[in-house]
Amino acid sequence: LGMADWVEREVGALLARPGFGEAAWQQVLNTEWGGMNEVLYNLYAVTGNASHLRAGEWFNHFLWTAPLAIGVDDLDGSHGNAGGNHANTHIPEIIGSARGYELTSNRTQHDIARNFFDILNGSHTWSTGGSNDHEHWHAPHQLGDDLDGQTEESCTTYNVLKVARHLLQWTGDAHLGDFYERALLNGLVGNQNQHLNGDGGSFIYMLPLGGGGLRKPWSSAVNGNFPCCWGTLSETFAKLGDSVFFRAADDSALYVSLFVASSVVWGEGEGEGACEVTQATAFPLASDEDGSTTSLRVACDAGTAAASGWSLRIRVPAWATAGPNVILVDGKPVPGTLTPGFATVPAPGGGAWGTAAAPTTVTVSFPMSLRFEQLDDNRTEWAGVGAIMYGPLLLAGLTDDDLLPGLNASAARGELSQWIVRNDSSSSGGGGGSTPTRRLGFTARNPLRGTCGQVPSAPGAVTLMPLMDVQDEAYTAYWHSCAPQVPATSPGSGGGGGATAVPTAVPTAVAADWTARHRARLATNGPLLNIRSGDKGQEGASVISTHPVLAAAAGETAAGAVAALARDAELEKVRAERA
């Protein structure tokens, strides 16, 4: 509180100083100042002190965000905002704008956050869900210029997930859950080395995507090297229970947005008993044979009112196009066609969910398939450059070459399975364990010469594996192929499919644009509330999460992690801690 008062006093004095004023302060905000607006807004939400709200508004960098407010793409540093394209200078600003909207209902702040996300993911984003090169954004729809070994700073992916989470809570748009899944799995989960030095503190600053024979540039935090990405990655692996479940503001639904082995206690602490919802899955290591994605077990205390009056809403991903998509409740299919969005799954017979003695089982099957995603570059010289995806996963090739002439026009139309076959592998568990761990694996047939005259340096079979599973192997993420240029696929910019038409005029931003107009309040601006372990106001919910990747590092199989998750003793421990 003392620091916040100091900030408010000192910045206020600067703004009032003759010859300084707002214009000079906006130039100060051209530097990298982190998420000061978000911090001050969050403090205001706790204290209700209007000086904290006022100080947060002073950190609104409208010299950069005014174009975004009307949908103009200025991520490349255009519109006179020098240095405006340094990614992690600005993403925290956007998070602050989102938080400001939630506290004040200021529509300008809402539009800044929404338009930023749509512009970023419609014009500047890799197939991983991440963005930027050498920490900066450049020209839209020209990512070929940025395709090198210094792509996708880890901090930026971490922070964009925060933006996506805010938007998902406002809108309930499942496309945002698709983006979150893609960016988390491809851009963060694989950025910790499970084995290097045995300390678990080895991370990567950049995730290289351009060229052949790439290697993740591991560095250990133990040796005193601790840049910003070490902090964000440490936090990432400490909060894998975040954004798995959401609840409707009126408690009418529990949303399942991520397929992660996890458990939530629904209704605990309300004096009416509770329901325990346990998600058991090894996703994305789904089986080709049964197409399993996840299963949920709902077990309520006998006689509790919490057993009725709410439904599950399960995300049907946009990548689930192979079909058939199926959700079974105690073996009976949910009627209707399951298209991308949140599918409503009511309690059996529209009545009550099961009990511990007779739980309700919900089985979810969204088969994954292979596809080719064109690099977001609209120039002819980048035709046929793209990534191979499997569901939400980018598949990396274990090769020093980035030529795949076998990928041709028919493959680009969705016929990748004709020349890529799945052949999972097993290895001993990490962390010194001996339990075998299955890994997704594929083999691509790479011919000597393609129809476009390309000749790979090493023709023959190419091993493919999820980028998130790559540790010390040399790999290729983006391929030069013989496929014609196909429309780039946005990694998840929301239901609108990207940014709206870009206006040509940029209005002059004034401080009045940010005035709360006496409406400053803690507003519920959307239908969904994130369920996170330990959050204030969420004492009635418990989330514990185990990810298959981390389970492997501990010498457990994914199935073992799920079994451990369901132990009554663990759940009782969580309940005791909350009590």
N, C-alpha and C positions, 0 to 999 in steps of 0.2 A: 504493500500500500504506500509506503514511503517513497519507493522508486517511482510509482505511478504518479504520485503527487509532484515529485521532482520533474518528471517529463512534462506534465501539464503546465507547471509553472514556467519551465525554461522555454518550451516551444511557444507558449503564449507570449512570453516576453519578446522572443524573436519576431513573431508576427506583428507585434505592436511597435517594434523598433522603427523609427523613421528611416526611410531609404531601404528597408529590407522588404517586409510585406510578403504577401501570398506568392507573388511571382518568384521571388528568390527562394522561398521555402520549397516550391515545386522543383526547383533545380537541385536542392538538397536531396529531395526524394528520388532523384535519378541514380543515387548510389544504392548499394545493396543493404537495405535496412531490415530485412527479414519480415516477420509477421507482426510488427508492432500494432497495427490496427486490430488484428485478431486478438492479441493479448489484452489490449485495453477494452475491447468489446466484451470479452469473456469476463474481465474483472467487473465491468459495469453490470453484467448479468448477475453477478454475485452480490455486489454492494448496493446497486441502485443509485450510485453517486453520479450525478449528471456530469461532473467534471471528467470522469473516466470516459463517458460517452463522447464528450466534446473532444477530448484528446485523441480518441480513436478516429474521429472524423478528420482531424488535422492530418492524419497519415493516409488519407485517401489521395492517391497519386493521380489526380484527374488529368494531368498533362499526358499521361500514358493511357488511362482507362476511358477517357471521353470518347475516342473513336470506337472502342469496344461497346460502349453503351448503346450505339446505334448500329452495331453489327459490322463495323469496318475492321478489316484485318490489319493491325499494325504490329503484329508479332515480329516482323522482320526489321523493326527499328525505323519504319517510315513515319511520315507525318511530323518530322522535325524533332521527335523524341530521341535525341542522341543516346546511344547505348541501350535503346529500348528493347533489344532482342536478347538480352542475357536472361535465360529461362528462369533460373531460380532466384533472380531478383524479383520477378514479377508474379510467379505462381503463389507465393505466400500473400502477396497483395490481394490476389483474387480470392483466396480463402478468407481473408479479412472482409472483403466485400460481401461474400456469402453470409458470413456471420453478422455483418452489419444489417443486412436485409432481414435476417431472422429476428433481430432485436428491435428494428424500427419500422419494418414493412416498407422501406424505401425502395421504390420500384427501380430506380436507377441502379442501385447496387445489385438487385436481382438480375437485371439485364446484362450488366457487366459480367457477372459470373456465368450466366447461361450462354451468352454470345462467345465469351472466351473459350468455353469448353467446346462448343460447336465448331468454332473456327480452328482451334488446335487440332481436333480430331477429324475435321473435314479437309484439312490442307497441309498439315505439318507432322503427321504421326506415322511411325513405323508400324509394321504388322505385329510387333510385340505389344503395342499399346503405349510405348514410350515415345519420346520425341527428342529433338535437338542434336547438335553436333558441336563438339568443343564447347559445350555448355550454352550454345546460342541457337536461336531460331533464325532461319534465313527465308528465302523467297518461297511463297506457297506453291504447292504442286510441282516443286523442282527438287525433290529429295535426292536425286541422283548426285547432285553436287556435294551432298553431305555424307554420302555413303563411304565411310572409311572406318578406321579403328578407334575413333574417339567419339562414338555415338552414345546417346542415351545415358546421361548422368543419373545415377541411382536416386539422388535427392529429388530430382524433378519428377520421376515416376511416383515416388512416395507422396509428394505433395499433390500431384494431379489426382491421385486416388482420394485425397481429402475433398477436393472439389467435386469429384463424382459422387462421393457419399452425401454431401450436402444436397446436390441436385436430385439424387435418388429419393432422399427423404422428402423433398418438396413435391415430387411428381409421381412417385411410384412407377417410373418408367423402367421396364425390365432391360431395355437396351443399355442403361447405365450399369446394371448388374453384369451384363455381358462384358462391358468395357472393364469393369473392376476385376472380373475374373481373369480376363486376358492379360491385363497389365500386371496383376499380382503374380500370376504363374510365370509369365515370360520375363518380366522385368525386375522382379524382386526375389522370389523364392529361390532362384538359382544363383543369387549373388552372395551367398555365404558358402565358403568351402568347408565341407563336412570333415575333411581329413587332414588338411594342411596343418602341420605343427601340432595337431591334436588339441588345439586351444579353443576351437570354435569361434575365434575372433578374426578370421581371415575373410576380408570382403573385397569387393571391386568398386572402384569409383565410377568407371565407365563400362558399359556393356558393348563391346565391339560388334558391329553388324556388317561392315563393308569389306569385301575381299575374301580370298581363300586362305585357309591355314591360320585362322585367327586363334588366339588363346585369351582366356579370361585373365586379366592382369591382377592376380591375387596379391594382397599385401596384408600383413598381420598388424593388428592393433596392439599387440603385446610389445612391439619394439619401439613404442612411443609415437608411431605414426597414427594420428587420429583426425583425419579431415572430416568435413561435414557429413559425408555419406556414411561414415562409420556410425554416427549417431542415429541417422534415420534408419539404417539397416538394423541396428541393434533394437530400435523400437519396433520395426516391422516384425521381427521374429519374437518379440515379447507380446504382441497383440494380434496373433492370428485368429483369435476369437472375434475380432472386430468385423462387422458388416456381413456376418454369416446369417444372423437372424435380425428381422425388424418386426415391430408390432404396429398395428394400426392405432392411431391416436385414440380411437374409441374402444380398443381392445377386442374388436370384432374379428381380427385375423392375425395370425402369426406368419410372417413372410420368411420363406427360405430362399435366400439370394445366392448363397455359395454352397457348393457341395463339398463339405469338409466334415470329417469325423468330429462330432461335437454334441453338446447337450445343453438344453435350456430348461429351466424350471419355470413353469408358467403359472402365475397366480400365487406363488409362495409369499407368505407374510401377510396375507389379507384376511386371515382368520377363517378361511373357508376351504382349506385344503389346497392342493396344487396338482398340476399335471407336469409330468416329466417327458420331454420330447428329446429323444436320442437319435442322432443321425449317424448311421454306420456306412462308411464308404471308403473305398480306396481310390476314388476319383483323383486324377484322370486316368488311372490304370484300370479302365473299364474293360470288361471281357467282350471280345468279338462274338463269343458264342451266345451269351444271353443279353448282351447290350446293356448290362446293369450300369446305372449311374449312381444311385444312392438308395437307401431305404431309411424310413423313419419309424420309430416305435413310440407310440403315444400311450402313456400309462398314468392314469389319474388316481388320486386317493379315492377310496370308495365313498360314495355319497357326496362328493364335493360338487358345489355349484360350478366350479371351474371346468368341469368336464363337458359343459355344453355352452352354446352361445357364441362359438367362434369357429373359424375354419382355418385350414392351412392354405397358403397361397405359394405355390412352388414355381420358381422361374423356369420357363421353357426357353432355352437359349436360342439365339438367332442362328447358331451354327448347327442346330439339330434339324438338318434337312434330309438326312438319309432315311429316316423313318424305319418302322413305325414308332412314333412317340407314344408311350404308354405309361399311365399311372394307375396302379392297382391299389384298392383299399380292401384289405383282408381278402385279396384274390379277385375282387370284382373291379372291372375297369371303370374309370371315371368317364362318363359319356362325353361325346363330342370330339371334335378335332383339336388336338393340342398344337396350337400355333404359337410363335414367339410372343412372350408376355408372361404375366403371372397367372398360372392356372389355379382356379379356386377348387379346393378339395374339402368338401364338408365332412362333418363327422358321419360315421356309417348310418345310413337311413335318415340322415338329417337330425339325428338325435344326439347321443352323448358319445364321447371318446371312451376308449377302453380303460381298464383298471390294471394294476400291477399283476393281478392274477390272470386277467384276460386282456392283454394290451391290443390296441389297434395297430396293424402293420400297414404302412404305406410304402409300396415299392415303385421306384421311378426308373424308367428306361428311356434314355435319349441317346440313341446310337450316334457315334462320331463317324465322320468320314473325312477323306482327304480332299483338299482343294488348293488351287494356286491363287495367290493374292499378288496382283500387280503392284509394284512400287508406285507410290503416289508421285509420278512425274509425267507431265503431259507432253513431253518432247519425244519425237520419234526415235531419237538415239537411245532412249531408255525403254523402248518397246520390248516386252519379253523379259524384263528384269523383275524378279519378284521372289516371294517366299512360299514355301510349302507348309501348309497348315493341316493339322489334324484336330478337329474340334476347335478349342480355343488355343491350342498349342502350336507354336512355331517349331518346325522340325529342322534341326541343324544336321548338316552332312559332315561326317568325319573324314574330311579330305582337305588337301591343300589347294584344290582347284575350285573355282566358282563357276565352271561351265557345266551345264546339264543339257546337252543338245537333244537328249531323248525327250525332254519336255517340249511338246509341240502343240499344234493347234488343237488337236483332240484332247490332249491333257488339260489344256487351259479351259476347255469346255466342261471339265469335271470328270474326266475319265482317267484320273491319276492311278486308280487302282489297277489299271491294265499293266502298269510297269513299276508300281511300288507295292510291295507285299509286307505284311506285318510279321515280325518274328521276334517276340519279346525275349529278353535274356534274364538270367538270374545271376546274382553275385552275393558274396557273403555280406552280412550286415555291417554297417559302419560302426565306429566307436569301439572297435575291438570285438564286437559281437560275432557270432557264427551263424545267426539265423539268415537263411537265403532271402534275398530281396528281389522281387521282380521289377524289371524296368521295361518301359515301352521301347520297342525297337522296330525298325523297318529297313528294307533293302530296296534300293532303286537300281534298275538296270540302265547303265549309261553307255550308249553305243559309241563306236569309234568316231562317227561323224554325223552331224545333224543335217536336216534339210536346209538349214541356213548357212551351212559351211563351217560351223563351229567344230573345233577338234579339241577335246579335253586332253590334258596332259596324262591322265591316268584313266583310260576307258575301262569299263567293267562295272562290277557291282559297287555301289556306294551305300555305306551304312548311314542311316538316319536315326536320330534320337531327339527327344525334346530338348530345346535349348536350356531349359531349367535343370536338366539332369547333367549337362556338360560340366565337368570339373577341370581336369587337366588335359583333355583331348584337344587336338587341333580341329577346328570346325569352320564351316561356311554357313551363313545364315541367309544371304540373298544370292540368287542364282541368275546368271546370264543364260537364257534358254532360246529355243527356237519358237517359242510361243509368240503369237502376235500380241500387240498391246491390247489389253482388256481393261475395262473400267476399274479403277482402283477401288478397293473395298475399305470403307471407313471402319476403324476398329471399334466403333460404338459411340457415335455422337448424339445418340438419343433418337427418339421416334421420328424426328424430322429429317434424319439422314444427312445432317451436316448444317453448315451455316446458311442463313437465308441470304437473299440477294443483297449485295453490298452497296450501300448508298455512296454517292460520290461526294457529298458535302459532309464536312466534319464541323459540328457546331462548336462555338467557343464555350469551354467549360467555365463555370463560375462556382464560387463556394456555395451559392444558394442551391445548387443541384443536390447538395448533400444534406440539406437541412432536414431534420427529423420531423419538422412541422408539428411539434408537440404530440407526436404519436409514438414516442419512444416507449417500447414495452417488450416484454418477452412474448413473442408471437409464435403460435404453431402455424407455420405457413404451408405445411404439407401434411399428407396423410400418414407418414411413416416415422417411427421413432426407433433409432438404432439401439439394440440391446448389447451392452458392453459390460464385461465383468468390472464391478467396482465403481461404476459411474454413479454419481450422486443422483438420487431419484430412481435408481434401478435396483434398489435393495431387494425387490421382489423377484429378481431374475438372476440366474446364475449361468454363466457360459464358461465351459472349459473346452479347449480345442486341442486336437492332436493332428498334425499334418503328416501324411505318409513320408514326406521327405525327411522331416525331423525325426520321425519314428525310426527310420532306417539308420539315421546317424546315432541313435541310441541303442542300436542292435535289436530293434523290434521290427516285426513285420507290421504292415498296416492293419491286418486283422488283429494282431496282438494289441495294437494301440486302441482299436475299437473296444476290444474286450476289457482292457484296463479302464477305459472311459466309463464303462457301464457298471463298474464295481460299486456296490452299495456303500462301501466304506468311504470311497472317494467322494461320493455325492453327499454323504453325511458330514464329511469334513468340511465341504464347501458350505453346507447349510450352517454348520456350527460357527464357521468363521464369520458368516454374515450376521448371525445372531449376536 
